[in-house]
Structure formats: C-alpha cells, structure tokens
Amino acid sequence: MDQVLPSSHVGVKINEWYRMIRQFSVPDAEILKAEVEHEIKEMEEDEYLLIYYSLMTFRHQLMLDYLDPEVKYRTDRPTIIELLDKIEKPQKTLTGLLKYYSQFFRGMYEFDQKQYVEAINFYRKAEMEIHFVTDEIEQAEFHFKLAEAYYNMKQTHVSMHHILKALEIYDRNPLYTVRKIQSLFVIVGNYLDFKHYEKGLEHLEEALKLSKESGHKRLVSSALYNLGESYHYMGQEEKAETYLKQAIEIGKEMKLRTLPHSYYSLSIVLFKQKKTAEAGQALKEGLITAVKYDDNLFCLLTEFLYVLYAEPINQDSLVEILSKLENIHMYSYVEELTLLTANFFKEMKDFEIATFFYDKMVESQLQIQRGDCLYEY
C-alpha cells in the first residue's frame, strides 16, 4: 500500500514556495511548485490545503506575469483568468489566513489591471484578516501593496505611511532586495507629489545602484524611468529625455509592460522641447505597445496627446477622453493632462480655453482629495 503524505508536510513546502515567490526567485519557486504538485497527488485529503495550493498557484502566475509578460514561463499553464475563477468559487467558506490570501492576491490582480479602486477595496477586506498574519515579511508585503495602490490614487500621505512601514521590515531582511528597490520607487513617487524633488533623487541613486548590483534589468529600467520623471518635474527636459530613452531601450530589450508608460512620458518631454516629429514617433510606438499589451489606460492617454499635439485641436474630443479617465477614477492623470493642456493653450494666447482646463484641473484635485470616499468599507 502506498504511503500517504501528511498534509502538514505539503503545507510546509507551500510556505517555502511562497517565500521564494516573494523573493522573486523564479528557479527556486519553479522547483518547489513542481514538488508540491507531485506531493499533492500523494497527500491525504485536505480541502483547505488544496485551496491554499490554488491560491499560491495564482500568486506564482502573478509573479511570472510581472517578471516576464512574454509567455517565457507559461507553457501548459492555466491563465490568470482560469486561476481566478478557481479561487473565487470557495470564497464564502474561507476564514482566517486563507481568506486573507484570497482577498490580498485578488487585490494584486486588480492592481495589475490598473483597477486601483477595486484593488484597494480587496486590500481593505484583506486587512480585516491581517491579525492572522504572524510573518513580518507578509506584513511588509501588505503595506507595500497598499502603498503602491494609494500612490497611484494620489493618496500621498497614506501611501508614504504604508511604504515606510514596509521598508523598515525589508531593510532588516537582505534577501528582499527587489522589494526594497520597489519601495524606494514608491517613496520617490510620493516625494515627487510632495514636490521634494531633491529628496527623491537621493533615493533614486540608491535604487539605481541596488538595481544594477542585483542584475535585474527591469528594475534598472524603472530606476532610469523614475530619474527621467524626476528631471521632468524639475523642468530639466533634456536630462529627462536622456533617462527616459535609456529606460525605453531596456524596456524594448526585455519586452516590458511598462513601455507604454515610458513612451507616454517621453512624448510629453519631447513635445515640451518642440521636437514634434520625434514626439509623434514616440506616440506611435507607445500606442503600438499599449495595444499589444491590452493597456486601455495608456491607449486613452496616448489618444489624448495625439488630439492635443498631433491633430487639429478638438476641445470636445479632449473633454471626452478626460471624461473616460474620470469614469475609471484616474484623477491623477486628469490632473496632469488638464495642467498640460491649460499651459498649452496659455502659450497659444487662448486664455479662455486655458482657463477652462485650469478649472478642470482644480476639479480633479478636489476629486483626489475626496479619494477616500471612493473606497468601500
């Protein structure tokens, strides 16, 4: 008679698998995933451990999608949508740590889809179960993901509160360099929103150094992108252009999903320098990558720049695109685009239209300030 493995043995291995996922150690995570899949077939029946396994498979695929969107690791793997359906079915019966993971991982998925309000709603549901989490790295993960989502919704003070909590834990754990670097990026973004550009640059220098040392080209690209954005905010467009182009080169080499964002920022920097032809080419490349990666947000943003800079100006079309962004609560981009547009018309000496878009900018800032009202309790 074949010996039946105790579920506790498999549970320990799943925990180790999750540890490798959080460290972005793909080879180790792949090995442990294969071992767990083999041992589950020989395990005593345990409904909750099977749910835990399904949740971790979902989290594993989120890691792979982040690191390599070009299907490198996805042969014969279920899709995220298939996995999502699988973990949604037992939702009503979940309690404790499993319920925490189900809500937390779903929030991560919604964030990846740029559904930031939905992401925060799921994170808040996860927070109701966080007292079951005793592992400090998991607590850091939770604070990091909340900070990331709140940053994208321009809830700057809340984001900074959570990211400093996360960074304090990652600093104590040298195996989590990737998350430390990503935490520095969130801090830099918040400093940009606070208009403390020099403080942001200090953190970016450390992030770029750590990224190069770790050999993660994706993170090097992100560091270069953030340097470009910082110099853009400081009005140093030539420096911004240099860093953004470097970020794009790595993005093209690695086929990163951040490419539409990089092209969008580069287009703005080039238009501000009156490099119209080059900016138009960047817009074209950005739209191609946004469509390729099914990035509806950056399709909208690119369309807006086309209407503003590359076509005969149509105010109604600009307002229509802004309305679409407002409908998905992208007020941070509405704020950026309305200021850009107002300044554009101000340069054209069309002060009436400039004033209209300045007013739209103030409206978007008010919506950002009311941001907490978007989230369900």
C-alpha positions in Angstrom: 0.0 0.0 0.0 1.4 3.4 -1.0 2.3 5.7 1.9 0.0 8.8 2.2 1.8 12.1 2.8 0.5 14.2 5.7 -1.0 17.5 4.5 1.2 19.3 7.1 4.3 18.2 5.2 2.9 19.7 1.9 1.8 22.8 3.8 5.4 23.5 4.9 6.6 23.1 1.4 3.9 25.5 0.1 5.1 28.1 2.7 8.7 27.7 1.4 7.4 28.0 -2.2 5.7 31.3 -1.2 8.9 32.5 0.4 10.7 32.0 -3.0 7.9 33.8 -4.8 8.2 36.9 -2.5 11.9 36.9 -3.2 11.3 36.8 -7.0 13.5 33.7 -7.1 11.9 32.1 -10.1 14.1 29.0 -10.5 13.6 28.0 -6.8 9.9 28.8 -7.0 9.5 26.7 -10.1 11.2 23.7 -8.4 9.1 23.9 -5.3 5.9 24.3 -7.3 6.7 21.1 -9.2 7.5 19.3 -6.0 4.2 20.5 -4.4 2.2 19.4 -7.4 3.8 16.0 -7.2 3.3 15.6 -3.5 -0.3 16.8 -3.5 -1.2 13.7 -5.6 0.2 11.5 -2.7 -1.3 13.6 0.1 -4.1 12.8 2.5 -7.3 14.6 1.6 -7.3 18.2 2.9 -9.8 20.6 1.3 -8.3 23.7 2.8 -4.7 22.9 1.8 -5.9 22.4 -1.7 -7.4 25.9 -1.6 -4.1 27.2 -0.3 -2.3 25.4 -3.2 -4.7 27.1 -5.7 -4.1 30.5 -4.1 -0.4 30.0 -4.3 -0.6 28.9 -7.9 -2.4 32.1 -8.6 0.2 34.2 -6.8 3.0 32.3 -8.6 1.5 33.3 -12.0 1.2 36.9 -10.9 4.9 36.9 -10.2 5.7 35.4 -13.7 3.4 37.9 -15.4 5.2 40.7 -13.7 8.7 39.4 -14.4 8.1 38.1 -17.9 5.0 39.1 -19.8 6.2 37.3 -23.0 5.0 33.8 -22.1 8.5 32.5 -21.3 7.3 30.5 -18.3 3.7 29.9 -19.3 3.8 26.7 -21.4 0.9 24.5 -20.5 0.0 26.8 -17.6 -3.6 27.9 -16.7 -4.3 31.5 -17.4 -4.8 34.1 -14.7 -8.5 34.2 -15.5 -8.8 30.4 -15.1 -7.0 30.5 -11.8 -9.1 33.5 -10.7 -12.2 31.5 -11.3 -10.8 28.6 -9.4 -10.0 30.6 -6.2 -13.3 32.6 -6.4 -15.5 29.5 -6.0 -14.7 28.7 -2.4 -14.8 32.3 -1.2 -17.8 32.1 1.1 -16.3 29.2 3.1 -12.9 30.7 3.6 -11.8 32.0 7.0 -8.6 33.3 8.7 -5.3 33.2 6.8 -6.9 31.6 3.6 -9.4 34.4 3.5 -6.6 37.0 3.9 -4.6 35.5 1.0 -7.7 35.3 -1.3 -8.5 38.9 -0.8 -4.9 40.1 -0.9 -4.0 38.2 -4.1 -7.2 39.4 -5.8 -6.2 42.9 -4.9 -2.8 42.4 -6.5 -4.6 41.1 -9.7 -6.9 44.2 -9.8 -3.9 46.4 -9.3 -2.1 44.8 -12.3 -5.3 45.5 -14.3 -5.0 49.2 -13.2 -8.3 48.9 -11.3 -6.8 50.8 -8.4 -10.1 51.5 -6.5 -11.0 47.8 -6.8 -7.5 46.8 -5.6 -7.8 49.0 -2.5 -11.3 47.5 -1.8 -9.8 44.0 -1.8 -6.8 45.1 0.3 -9.1 46.6 2.9 -11.0 43.3 3.1 -7.7 41.5 3.5 -6.8 43.9 6.3 -9.8 42.6 8.3 -8.0 39.3 8.4 -4.4 40.6 8.9 -4.3 39.7 12.6 -3.9 36.1 11.4 -0.6 37.0 9.7 2.3 36.5 12.0 5.1 36.5 9.4 6.7 40.0 9.3 7.6 39.7 5.6 4.0 39.1 4.8 3.1 42.2 6.8 5.6 44.1 4.8 4.1 42.8 1.5 0.7 44.0 2.6 2.0 47.5 3.5 3.9 47.6 0.2 0.9 46.8 -2.0 -1.3 49.2 -0.1 1.3 52.0 -0.5 1.6 51.2 -4.2 -2.2 51.4 -4.8 -2.6 54.6 -2.7 0.3 56.2 -4.6 -1.5 55.6 -7.9 -4.6 57.2 -6.5 -2.6 60.2 -5.3 -3.4 59.5 -1.6 0.2 60.6 -0.9 0.3 60.8 2.9 -1.4 57.4 3.3 0.9 55.8 0.7 4.0 57.2 2.5 2.8 55.9 5.8 2.5 52.3 4.5 5.7 52.3 2.4 7.8 53.4 5.3 6.4 50.5 7.4 7.2 48.1 4.6 10.7 49.5 4.0 11.6 49.2 7.7 10.9 45.4 7.5 12.7 44.9 4.2 15.8 46.7 5.5 16.1 44.1 8.2 15.9 41.3 5.6 18.7 41.4 3.0 17.0 38.6 0.9 14.3 41.0 -0.2 16.4 43.5 -2.2 13.8 43.6 -5.1 11.1 44.8 -2.7 13.4 47.3 -1.1 14.2 48.8 -4.5 10.5 48.9 -5.4 9.7 50.5 -2.1 12.3 53.2 -2.9 10.4 53.8 -6.2 7.1 54.4 -4.3 8.9 56.7 -1.9 10.3 58.7 -4.8 6.9 58.9 -6.5 5.4 60.3 -3.3 8.3 62.8 -2.9 7.5 64.0 -6.5 3.9 64.5 -5.5 5.2 66.5 -2.4 7.4 68.4 -4.8 10.5 67.4 -2.8 12.5 66.5 -5.9 16.0 66.5 -4.4 14.9 64.0 -1.7 13.5 61.8 -4.4 16.8 61.9 -6.4 18.8 60.7 -3.3 16.6 57.6 -3.1 16.8 57.0 -6.8 20.6 57.0 -6.8 20.4 54.2 -4.2 17.7 52.4 -6.1 19.7 52.5 -9.4 22.8 51.3 -7.6 21.0 48.4 -6.0 19.2 47.5 -9.3 22.5 47.3 -11.2 24.1 45.2 -8.4 21.1 42.8 -8.4 21.3 42.4 -12.2 17.5 43.0 -12.6 17.2 44.9 -15.9 13.6 45.5 -15.3 14.4 47.4 -12.1 17.3 49.3 -13.8 14.7 50.4 -16.4 12.3 51.5 -13.7 15.1 53.5 -11.9 16.0 55.2 -15.2 12.4 56.0 -15.8 11.9 57.5 -12.4 15.1 59.6 -12.9 13.6 60.8 -16.1 10.3 61.7 -14.5 12.1 63.5 -11.6 14.1 65.7 -14.0 10.9 66.3 -16.0 9.1 67.5 -12.8 12.2 69.8 -12.2 11.9 71.3 -15.7 15.1 69.8 -16.9 13.7 68.3 -20.1 17.0 67.3 -21.8 18.1 65.2 -18.8 14.6 63.7 -18.6 14.8 62.8 -22.3 18.1 61.0 -21.8 17.0 58.9 -18.9 13.6 58.0 -20.5 15.3 56.9 -23.7 17.6 54.6 -21.7 14.6 53.2 -19.8 12.9 52.5 -23.1 15.9 50.7 -24.6 15.9 48.3 -21.8 12.1 48.0 -21.9 12.3 47.1 -25.6 15.0 44.5 -25.0 13.1 42.9 -22.1 9.6 43.5 -23.7 8.4 45.1 -20.5 4.8 46.1 -19.9 6.0 49.4 -18.7 6.8 50.5 -22.2 3.5 52.4 -22.9 4.1 54.4 -19.8 7.7 55.2 -20.8 6.7 56.2 -24.3 3.9 58.4 -22.9 6.3 60.3 -20.6 8.9 60.6 -23.3 6.3 62.0 -25.7 5.4 64.8 -23.3 9.0 65.7 -22.7 9.7 65.8 -26.5 6.6 67.9 -27.2 7.7 70.4 -24.5 11.0 70.8 -26.2 9.2 71.4 -29.6 10.7 68.2 -31.0 7.4 67.5 -32.7 8.4 64.8 -35.3 10.3 62.8 -32.7 7.5 63.1 -30.2 5.0 61.9 -32.8 7.1 58.8 -33.4 7.3 58.2 -29.7 3.5 58.5 -29.5 3.1 56.0 -32.4 5.4 53.5 -30.6 3.6 54.0 -27.4 0.2 53.3 -29.0 1.6 50.1 -30.6 2.9 48.8 -27.3 -0.3 49.8 -25.4 -2.5 47.9 -27.9 -0.1 44.9 -27.8 -0.3 44.7 -24.0 -4.0 45.5 -23.9 -3.3 48.6 -21.8 -6.5 50.5 -22.2 -5.4 53.3 -19.9 -2.3 54.2 -21.9 -4.3 53.9 -25.1 -6.5 56.7 -23.8 -3.6 58.8 -22.6 -1.8 58.4 -25.9 -5.0 59.3 -27.8 -5.2 62.5 -25.7 -1.7 63.6 -26.6 -2.5 62.9 -30.3 -5.5 65.2 -30.1 -3.6 67.9 -28.3 -0.4 67.9 -30.2 -0.6 65.9 -33.4 -4.0 66.7 -34.9 -6.1 69.8 -35.4 -7.2 70.7 -31.9 -10.7 69.5 -30.9 -11.7 70.6 -27.5 -14.7 68.3 -27.4 -12.5 65.3 -28.1 -10.1 66.3 -25.3 -13.0 66.6 -22.8 -14.5 63.3 -23.9 -11.2 61.5 -23.2 -10.9 63.2 -19.8 -14.5 62.0 -19.0 -13.4 58.4 -19.8 -10.5 58.8 -17.4 -12.8 60.2 -14.7 -15.1 57.3 -15.1 -12.3 54.9 -14.1 -11.2 57.3 -11.3 -7.8 58.2 -13.0 -7.9 61.6 -11.5 -4.1 61.8 -11.2 -3.8 61.6 -15.0 -6.7 64.0 -15.4 -4.8 66.5 -13.2 -1.6 66.0 -15.2 -3.3 66.3 -18.6 -5.5 69.3 -17.8 -2.5 71.2 -16.5 -0.6 70.3 -19.6 -3.5 71.4 -21.8 -4.1 74.6 -19.9 -0.4 75.6 -20.3 -0.5 74.6 -24.0 -3.5 77.0 -24.7 -1.9 79.7 -22.5 1.2 79.6 -24.8 -1.2 79.9 -27.7 -2.7 83.0 -26.1 -6.1 81.4 -26.0 -6.8 82.3 -22.4 -10.5 81.3 -22.4 -9.8 77.7 -23.2 -6.7 77.7 -20.9 -8.9 78.9 -18.0 -11.5 76.1 -18.8 -8.8 73.4 -18.4 -7.3 75.1 -15.3 -10.8 74.8 -13.8 -10.9 71.1 -14.9 -7.6 70.6 -13.1 -8.9 72.1 -9.9 -11.9 69.8 -10.1 -9.6 66.8 -10.5 -7.6 67.9 -7.5 -10.8 68.1 -5.5 -11.7 64.5 -6.5 -8.2 63.4 -5.5 -8.7 65.0 -2.1 -12.0 63.1 -1.8 -10.3 59.9 -2.8 -11.2 58.0 0.4 -14.9 58.3 -0.5 -14.3 56.0 -3.5 -13.4 53.0 -1.3 -16.0 50.7 0.2 -15.9 49.8 3.9 
